[in-house]
Amino acid sequence: MVEVQERKGRRGGGRAARVAARAAALPDDVRPIRPGMEGGTLKVLSEAQILQIHHAALEALETIGLADAPQSGIDIMVSAGAVLGEDGRLRYPRALVEDMLAKANRNVTLPGRDPRFDLHLNGTKVHYGTAGAAVNVVEVETNSYRHSTSQDLYDAARITQVLDNVHFFQRPMVCRDIADNLEMDLNSIYACVAGTQKHIGMSFSDPSHVAPCMEMIHVLAGGEEKWRERPFISNTNCFVVPPMKFATESCETMEHCIRAGMPVLLLSAGMAGATAPSTIAGAVVQSTAECLAGLVYVNAMAPGHPAVFGTWPFGLDLRTGAMSVGSGEQALLSAACAQMHQFYGVPGGAAGGASDAKMPDMQAGWEQMCSNVMTGLSGLNMVYEAAGMHASLLGFCLESLILSDDLIGQAQRCVRGIEVNDETMALDQMAEVCLGGPGHYLGTDKTLALMQSDFVYPTLGNRMSPKEWEEAEKPDLIANATARKKEILAQGACQVDPAMDAAIRARWPIYFG
């Protein structure tokens, strides 16, 4: 009996050591997955279909146009060649769109405050991150929802800082504990910056807020010149109100941000069947047309300004009128948009990885994985809302954010694909093992050498046998995610120097601790 226990202990100790080795951080050149891997193997549209969508979008811009631009935007676009009709709509000749596309920035870098987190957007390089404006936090321990706060936003940023597979942090929640909108914008910015050194996406609730918020941003950057050298915050700008209308105040905000040197995400978020055509192709056409109008706007104002082509058409459950962000249709919409971005040769982003499920359950898992994999395989540069988002964008879950790190890791392994060459076809290994060898590949030098560089191991995902699971007292995935959340938040330090943090808090009302 003692001998059996000793053998079991030796086996368990060896296994524990191997698990610990796999869990250790890997240098970048060894990691099997990393930010910016090349996707693009999935083609949901044929070349002929891409051209059909392109020509339909150009026709929509020429014949329908967009309404409700601010006077400043009208002046900018008309001076570039847009035509203002008697009905107040701006229409865009095809030659104008082509000229502005030629001026567009095709190699955008979105800096982090730490250069390790810089995002290089071109071609089919894929990055995953958060996004949204959820008004609730999902409380898994009580199976309930509550209003989101500035502390929640700060906590989400601190968690994102330590997650390898969540590459950027666009504000995913609204600070509902702050009544004053300017103070809310200031706290949203600071909660994100204090929590993570990754690139940040931010909205402004009013055009007049850009200037005072830029004062804080310049302080955080160490001065305006340093800010302009490395703009670590981009403006998430819903510049249109689909169908085919500009959002007047958001456009004014965008103009202020461009002058301030801030990259912009041109976000068109029509809902198929409500504010966009009900067909997948029609929704993609409209979103493409709207974002092309946005590119004209930006490049007529500041040629080559960094802008992300943000086609975000959403699905709709026509039975209830609710969004269906976790649907197969959503995955197709975003994958098709990725192909349009590549057709135009501009950096692009779309939604992927969000769920309609209210809790991080089986429904959430299949919905989040479906669109995260499809958008990654399609080569989408920026997969927004890829982590933590529930209830059709109404709830954000910190446990789900943590679990998404594992989920996106598996999605990225799909993006990496299969390397086929003389080494990977492994004929030499087959000969060594089969011709006088042990008859299996376990423990061979080659297997051990490739264990970490070729395989992605989940942090919380459970691969125990049922017997091991029983012996480990049946660990629960959600409970382990909650424990990991508490561990991160207990250790996660503010990412701003203490002296600067004190100066920020002395100058502006900061609501989170």
Sequence and secondary structure as in RCSB ss.txt:
>XXXX:A:sequence
MVEVQERKGRRGGGRAARVAARAAALPDDVRPIRPGMEGGTLKVLSEAQILQIHHAALEALETIGLADAPQSGID
IMVSAGAVLGEDGRLRYPRALVEDMLAKANRNVTLPGRDPRFDLHLNGTKVHYGTAGAAVNVVEVETNSYRHSTS
QDLYDAARITQVLDNVHFFQRPMVCRDIADNLEMDLNSIYACVAGTQKHIGMSFSDPSHVAPCMEMIHVLAGGEE
KWRERPFISNTNCFVVPPMKFATESCETMEHCIRAGMPVLLLSAGMAGATAPSTIAGAVVQSTAECLAGLVYVNA
MAPGHPAVFGTWPFGLDLRTGAMSVGSGEQALLSAACAQMHQFYGVPGGAAGGASDAKMPDMQAGWEQMCSNVMT
GLSGLNMVYEAAGMHASLLGFCLESLILSDDLIGQAQRCVRGIEVNDETMALDQMAEVCLGGPGHYLGTDKTLAL
MQSDFVYPTLGNRMSPKEWEEAEKPDLIANATARKKEILAQGACQVDPAMDAAIRARWPIYFG
>XXXX:A:secstr
 HHHHHHHHHHHHHHHHHHHHHHS   TTT S  TTEE     SS HHHHHHHHHHHHHHHHHT BB   HHHHH
HHHHHT EE TTS EE  HHHHHHHHHHS SSEEE  SSGGG EEE TTEEEEEE   BSEEEETTTTEEEE  H
HHHHHHHHHHHT TT  EEE  B  TT  SHHHHHHHHHHHHHHH SS EEE  SSGGGHHHHHHHHHHHHTSHH
HHHHS  EEEEE  B SSSBB HHHHHHHHHHHHTT  EEEEE  BBTTTB SSHHHHHHHHHHHHHHHHHHHHH
HSTT  EEEEE  B EETTTTEE TTSHHHHHHHHHHHHHHHHHTS BEEE S  S SSSSHHHHHHHHHHHHHH
HHHT SEEET SSEEGGGTEE HHHHHHHHHHHHHHHHHHH    SHHHHTHHHHHHHHSSS SS TT HHHHHH
HHHH    SS     HHHHHHTT   HHHHHHHHHHHHHHH   SS HHHHHHHHHHS     
